[in-house]
Amino acid sequence: MDPSLDASALISEHQAGVWRYLRAIGCDQSLADDLTQETFFAVLRRPFVQVNANATTSYLRRVAYHLLVSYRRRQKKMMVTSDLDQLDCQWLRWAGADSNGSDLSDRLSDCFGRLTERAQRSLKLRFTESASRETIAKELGITEHGAKNLMQRAKAQLKQCLDEKLNRE
């Protein structure tokens, strides 16, 4: 079989999952793009045998995680967590057997749609546009403390909604 075909299949099957995993553990979009690409370069530089889909997914996450740790060390930035096993368990709990995280993304989108428009706007400002609490407060016409409370409640509602969806399954 053509090795480039295997690489292409590996990348097309797992790229979205690696990227979502990196975003979930704290990478911004640009860094997740770069580290996703580096993950596949690192894996494909050496002989790689796919045992099964779960083993491949787990291996790719570990490579991506270690690339992130190396990047953070070079940048002298701290990691949020150093317990990879705990992080993997949480990712598996949320993403399940879906190796690319698309089911999780769909669930999150559904839960996000259930938030009030104001709560949605506050989270979009914060996490998409990296707006400060002060900016969010001004845009929504509330105090900074009010913006903080609004976002905390919205995140708690998202977590509760996701937990309910996961517990039903």
N, C-alpha and C positions, 0 to 999 in steps of 0.2 A: 504494500500500500504506500502511496505517496506521503512522505513525512509532512509536507506542507499542508496536505489535506487534514491530517490529524491535528496539527497546530491550529489550523483555521477552525476546525470543529470544536476543539477545546476552548478557544477564545470566544467563539460565538455562543457556546453553551454557558460559559461561566463568567464572562466579562461583566455583565450587569450585576451579578451577585457579589463579585469581588468589590466592585465600585460601591455598591450599597453598604456592604460591610464596612468599608473604609469610612464612608460618610457617617455610619452609625457609631463608629468609635472615635469620631472627632475630627476627621479631615475636612477641610473646606473643599469645594468643588474642584478647584484647580489641582490641589495636592492629590485628591482622590483619583483624578484623571491620570496624573503622572505616576502615582504608585501602582495603579491598576496595570498600566503598561509595563512598568518595571517588574511587577509580579510575574507576568507572562514571559518576559525576557529571561528572568531568573530561572523559571521552571523549565523553559524550553532550551536553555543553554546546556543542560545536562540530559542524559537519557531519562525519559519519564514514561512510566507505565501506569496506565489507568487501571486500577484494580476494580473499583466500582464508583458510582457517582458520588456517594457519601464520602468515601475516602478522598477522592479528588477534590471535592468542595472543601473539606476540612484542611487538606494540605495547602490549597490555594489561600485559604484564610490565614493560615499560620505564616506562610511566606509573606503575604501582604502585611500582617501584623509586625513581623520582624523588620520588614523594610521601613515601616512607619517608626518603629523604635529607633532604628539606625538614623533615620532622618531627624527625629527629635533630638537625639544625642548630638548630632552634628550641628544642629541649630541651638543647642543648649536649652531646649524647651522640655518641660516635664510632661510625662505621660499621665493621663487621667487614671489609668489603672495598669497594674503590672501583672494581674492575675488573668492570664490568657484563657485558662480553663473556665473560669467563671464567666468571662466575656463570651466565650464560645457557647456555653450553656445558655446564656441569655439570648444570644443571637439565634440559636436553634429553637428556643422556646418561642421567639417572636416570628422567625421566618419559617420554621418547621422544615419539612422535607423539600420545600421549594428552594432550589439551589441559588436562584437569582433574586429572591426576595420580592418578586412581583406580587405575590398574594399579600404579603405584608404591606406593600405599597398601596395596594387596592383597599385593604382594610383601613389603613391610616387615612387615605383620601376620603373614604366614607365617613370616618369619625370626624375628620376635619370639617366636612360639610355640615355636620350637625352642630358645630359651634355657632355662636352669634356672629354676625358680620363684623362687629367691633372686635371680638376676640380673634377672629380670623385675620383681620387687618393688623392687629398688634403683633401676632406671631409672624406674619409675612414680613412686616417691617423689621422685626428683630432678627429673624433667621434667614431671610432671603436678601434683605438689603443691609443687614448688620447695623441697623439704626440703634442709637442709644435710647435709654429710657426717657431721657429728656425730649428727644425728637418724637418719640412715640406719644408721649404725653401731650405735646403741643399739637400734633396732628389729630389726636382723638379728643382734644379739649378737656383733658383731665390732669390731675397732678402726677408727678413722677411716682409717688407712692401708689396712686390709683393704677398707673400703668403696670407697675410691678405686680400688684394684686391681681389685675386682670389676666396677665400672662401666666401667673402661677395657677390661677383657677382654670384657665384654658388648658394648660399642660396636664393638670390633674384630671380634667374631663377627658382629654385624649387618652391618657393612660388607663382610666377606668373603662372607657369604651373599648379599647384594644384588649384589655384583660377580659372583659365580658365576652368579646368575640372569640378569644382564644380558649376560654373556659368552656364555651358551647361546643367546641370542636373536639 
